[in-house]
Amino acid sequence: DAGVIQSPRHEVTEMGQEVTLRCKPISGHDYLFWYRQTMMRGLELLIYFNNNVPIDDSGMPEDRFSAKMPNASFSTLKIQPSEPRDSAVYFCATTKGVRETQYFGPGTRLLVL
Amino acid sequence: AQSVAQPEDQVNVAEGNPLTVKCTYSVSGNPYLFWYVQYPNRGLQFLLKYITGDNLVKGSYGFEAEFNKSQTSFHLKKPSALVSDSALYFCAVRDIHGSSNTGKLIFGQGTTLQVKP
C-alpha cells in the first residue's frame, strides 16, 4: 500500500490567494483527519470525517477554512483567502475503524507570504 | 476533558544509554495510548500502542512503553539509544468511553530526543 498521499508537498503563495491541499487515504480506511502543525501550537486537529461525512469541525480556525470529502478516496482542505498566519505543515491521517491506529501522510508545508 | 502532557520539551542522552520519554494522560474512561515519532520534514510515524492486556508494550525500532494506570502514565523507553533515534516524539490518547468513542486523538506537545555520540 502506498500509504496516505498528500499533495502538494510544498506550497508557497501570496496572502489573499486560495490554497487547496489534497489527501488520498489508505484504501479501506473510513476515518480521515486533517491536522495542522506549528511551532507555537503544536499539532492541532482541524476536522475529521467518517465515511466521507464531516463529524467534528470544531478545530477549523475560521470560515476561511473549509474541507470536503466527496468520496472515499479523496479529501481537500481549502483556505480562501490565505493569510501569513496560516503558514504551517498540514497533515492528513487516516484509520480503519475508530479503535485503530491513525496513519499520517508526509504533510504539506504551506508558506503564505 | 481529555489531555496529554509531555513534561519535557527535550531529553538528552548519550548513545548506548537507556532513554525514557515521559507521558501522562487524563481521560474519563479507558484510554487507548499511542506513541508516534517525527523525523525532520517528515510525517508522524506510528511506534506503538496500548489498547488492553500487558502493561508493557513493544513497538518498532526497539522501543517499548509501560502503561501505569495508577499513575496515569505511558512512558516511552529504549534500553540502548542510537544517534538515529534523535527525533520529535509525540504521545497521544484516545478516550474510549461508551458513546463518546469518537476516534479523535489528543496529542501531547512533543518531546525532542537528542542522542549524542
Interface residues (C-beta under 8 A of the other chain):
Chain A: V4 Y31 F33 G42 L43 L45 Y48 N50 I55 D56 F91 A93 T95 V98 R99 T101 Q102 Y103 F104 G105 P106 G107 R109
Chain B: Y32 F34 Y36 N41 R42 G43 L44 Q45 F46 K49 I51 F90 R94 I96 N101 T102 G103 K104 L105 F107 Q109 G110
